[in-house]
Amino acid sequence: MRDQITIRGAFSAYVAKPGRIPAPGIVVLQELFGVNADIRKHCDELAEQGFLAVAPDLYWRQEPGVDLNVNSEADWQHGLRLYQAYDRDAGAEDVRDTAEAVTKLPECAGSVAVLGYCLGALMTFLAAVRYAVVDAAVAYHGADTEKYLNEIDGLHAPLLMHLGEEDEFICKTAQAQIKAALARKPNATVFSYPGQRHAFSRHNGAHYNAAAAALANGRTNEFLIRHLR
């Protein structure tokens, strides 16, 4: 079942509900393209796996309702402008507020994870190191994460991170920094995918790789079941 909710009366979120409720909640965080078809499909797939998936509109302060096509150059440029102007600190608070709102939904069993892609992966990391409401976190190819590694001591929830070794937006040096920092945290796991570029798990994306996506998503499913149920 698909639905919409409003968080603290300020911004909306796409909701995909599983067949059996209550269920563990997952806050799904967008790439620079907004809550588009790819993000909605990720939510629908998580609902099919038995999770309550909620994708908030992270761009609501700049431009509510952004829904961009990854195959459009004009949409890419539009998304990049929004991404570059995005207030990450305010956004992390929005993620926290969404997670808190999800735990209060009658369809939620109480536990909640945050799962994000690209921009959303960075916001997943920030929410996980800043706010106790996050019970587990999953980050796919989070650019700029290395800039916030000074906050790593705040990480108390289990974290799973997926990195494509040939990611054009996360250089080898940045990947090494991320891996070294997370290696010091017993609750953090990093999987690295040889030959994979940015967004290798994005549905119908330019660098989509079915085998790598299936491997990463399978690991994510196992991680979420282990820590939320």
C-alpha distance (Angstrom), angle and dihedral (degrees) to the residues before:
residue distance angle dihedral
M1 . . .
R2 3.80 . .
D3 3.77 123.7 .
Q4 3.81 145.4 150.6
I5 3.78 129.4 -121.4
T6 3.79 132.3 -175.6
I7 3.82 120.7 -128.9
R8 3.83 115.8 -140.4
G9 3.81 88.2 -26.0
A10 3.81 91.1 -73.2
F11 3.79 111.5 87.0
S12 3.78 139.4 14.4
A13 3.78 133.3 -123.1
Y14 3.80 134.9 -159.4
V15 3.80 112.4 -122.4
A16 3.81 129.0 -159.3
K17 3.79 113.9 -172.3
P18 3.80 125.6 -157.6
G19 3.77 123.1 -128.1
R20 3.79 92.5 -109.3
I21 3.79 121.7 50.7
P22 2.94 148.5 -129.7
A23 3.79 93.3 45.7
P24 3.81 138.0 163.9
G25 3.79 112.5 -82.1
I26 3.79 127.5 -124.3
V27 3.80 123.7 -168.4
V28 3.82 105.3 -149.6
L29 3.80 114.9 -155.7
Q30 3.78 124.2 -152.6
E31 3.77 134.3 -125.2
L32 3.79 119.0 -124.4
F33 3.83 88.7 -73.2
G34 3.81 96.0 74.1
V35 3.79 125.8 -127.6
N36 3.79 92.0 -28.5
A37 3.80 134.5 157.0
D38 3.81 92.5 -76.0
I39 3.80 93.9 53.5
R40 3.79 92.2 44.5
K41 3.80 89.3 51.6
H42 3.81 90.8 51.2
C43 3.81 88.1 52.4
D44 3.80 91.8 48.8
E45 3.80 91.1 50.1
L46 3.80 91.6 50.2
A47 3.80 89.4 50.5
E48 3.80 89.0 52.6
Q49 3.81 87.0 54.8
G50 3.80 90.3 55.1
F51 3.81 102.7 -95.0
L52 3.80 131.1 123.4
A53 3.83 101.9 -124.1
V54 3.81 121.7 -161.4
A55 3.82 123.4 -179.2
P56 3.83 113.5 -167.8
D57 3.80 123.7 -154.3
L58 3.81 100.1 -109.5
Y59 3.81 93.0 -177.3
W60 3.81 94.9 56.5
R61 3.82 93.9 117.2
Q62 3.80 92.4 52.4
E63 3.80 103.7 32.6
P64 3.81 121.4 -14.1
G65 3.77 118.8 -138.1
V66 3.81 100.5 21.7
D67 3.81 110.4 178.0
L68 3.82 110.9 168.7
N69 3.79 132.5 -178.2
V70 3.81 114.0 -123.7
N71 3.81 90.2 -150.3
S72 3.81 94.2 58.2
E73 3.82 118.1 89.1
A74 3.81 90.0 -157.2
D75 3.80 90.1 53.4
W76 3.81 90.6 47.8
Q77 3.80 90.6 55.2
H78 3.80 91.1 45.2
G79 3.80 90.7 51.5
L80 3.80 92.8 46.7
R81 3.81 90.6 54.5
L82 3.79 90.6 51.8
Y83 3.81 91.5 44.7
Q84 3.80 93.3 51.8
A85 3.81 92.7 49.3
Y86 3.80 95.3 43.2
D87 3.82 116.5 124.9
R88 3.80 102.7 -132.2
D89 3.79 96.5 -171.6
A90 3.80 92.7 52.3
G91 3.79 88.3 43.1
A92 3.80 92.1 54.9
E93 3.79 88.2 54.6
D94 3.81 89.4 51.6
V95 3.80 89.4 53.3
R96 3.79 90.6 50.2
D97 3.81 91.3 49.1
T98 3.79 90.9 48.5
A99 3.80 91.9 50.6
E100 3.80 90.6 49.7
A101 3.81 90.9 48.4
V102 3.81 91.5 49.7
T103 3.81 92.4 53.2
K104 3.82 88.3 56.8
L105 3.81 95.8 51.8
P106 3.83 113.1 108.6
E107 3.82 88.4 -129.6
C108 3.83 91.8 58.9
A109 3.80 121.3 91.2
G110 3.82 90.2 -150.4
S111 3.79 106.4 -98.3
V112 3.80 119.9 95.3
A113 3.80 135.6 -169.2
V114 3.78 130.5 -167.8
L115 3.80 118.5 -136.2
G116 3.79 123.0 -179.5
Y117 3.78 145.6 172.4
C118 3.85 126.4 -144.2
L119 3.84 103.6 -40.2
G120 3.78 86.9 13.7
A121 3.81 91.0 52.5
L122 3.79 90.7 55.5
M123 3.80 89.4 48.4
T124 3.80 89.0 48.7
F125 3.79 89.8 55.8
L126 3.81 92.5 47.4
A127 3.80 92.6 48.8
A128 3.81 91.2 47.6
V129 3.81 94.3 52.6
R130 3.81 95.6 40.6
Y131 3.80 108.1 38.7
A132 3.80 132.8 50.4
V133 3.81 93.2 -153.8
V134 3.83 89.3 81.8
D135 3.83 111.0 92.4
A136 3.82 95.2 -178.4
A137 3.80 137.1 -2.1
V138 3.81 135.5 -152.8
A139 3.81 122.4 -170.7
Y140 3.81 125.8 -170.3
H141 3.83 115.8 -162.7
G142 3.81 97.7 -30.2
A143 3.80 108.6 -168.6
D144 3.82 116.5 -150.4
T145 3.81 93.3 21.1
E146 3.81 88.5 125.2
K147 3.81 89.0 64.9
Y148 3.81 90.6 65.1
L149 3.79 101.2 43.1
N150 3.80 88.9 111.9
E151 3.83 85.3 76.3
I152 3.80 94.0 55.8
D153 3.81 93.9 108.8
G154 3.79 88.2 68.8
L155 3.80 91.8 64.9
H156 3.80 108.6 111.3
A157 3.81 101.8 145.8
P158 3.81 121.2 77.5
L159 3.81 111.2 -90.8
L160 3.80 128.8 -159.6
M161 3.81 118.0 -169.9
H162 3.81 129.4 -171.0
L163 3.81 120.0 -159.6
G164 3.80 129.6 -178.8
E165 3.79 107.6 -140.2
E166 3.81 92.5 -140.6
D167 3.81 95.3 44.7
E168 3.79 106.9 152.5
F169 3.82 91.8 -154.4
I170 3.81 97.7 47.7
C171 3.78 109.4 51.8
K172 3.81 124.0 -147.7
T173 3.80 91.3 -102.9
A174 3.80 92.3 52.3
Q175 3.79 91.0 47.4
A176 3.81 90.5 51.3
Q177 3.81 90.8 50.4
I178 3.80 91.7 50.2
K179 3.79 93.1 47.9
A180 3.80 93.0 47.5
A181 3.80 93.1 49.8
L182 3.80 94.7 46.6
A183 3.81 92.0 45.3
R184 3.80 86.6 69.6
K185 3.81 90.9 58.7
P186 3.82 114.8 77.9
N187 3.81 90.4 -158.6
A188 3.83 94.1 56.3
T189 3.79 127.6 85.9
V190 3.82 126.4 -174.5
F191 3.79 123.6 -165.0
S192 3.79 118.0 -166.1
Y193 3.81 121.8 -158.4
P194 3.83 116.2 -150.5
G195 3.78 115.8 -134.1
Q196 3.80 93.9 7.6
R197 3.77 123.2 130.6
H198 3.80 131.3 -157.5
A199 3.81 116.3 -49.3
F200 3.80 95.7 7.7
S201 3.83 88.3 161.1
R202 3.82 96.9 50.9
H203 3.80 110.6 119.6
N204 3.83 109.4 -109.1
G205 3.81 90.8 -8.5
A206 3.80 122.8 151.9
H207 3.81 91.6 -106.8
Y208 3.80 98.6 34.9
N209 3.79 112.2 145.0
A210 3.79 114.3 -171.2
A211 3.81 96.1 -157.5
A212 3.81 95.4 46.9
A213 3.81 91.9 43.4
A214 3.80 91.7 50.4
L215 3.81 91.0 49.1
A216 3.81 93.4 48.5
N217 3.80 94.0 43.9
G218 3.79 91.5 47.9
R219 3.78 90.2 52.9
T220 3.79 89.6 48.1
N221 3.80 92.3 51.6
E222 3.81 92.0 50.7
F223 3.81 90.6 47.5
L224 3.80 93.5 50.2
I225 3.78 93.8 47.2
R226 3.79 91.0 49.1
H227 3.79 95.3 50.5
L228 3.80 104.2 32.2
R229 3.80 104.4 39.5
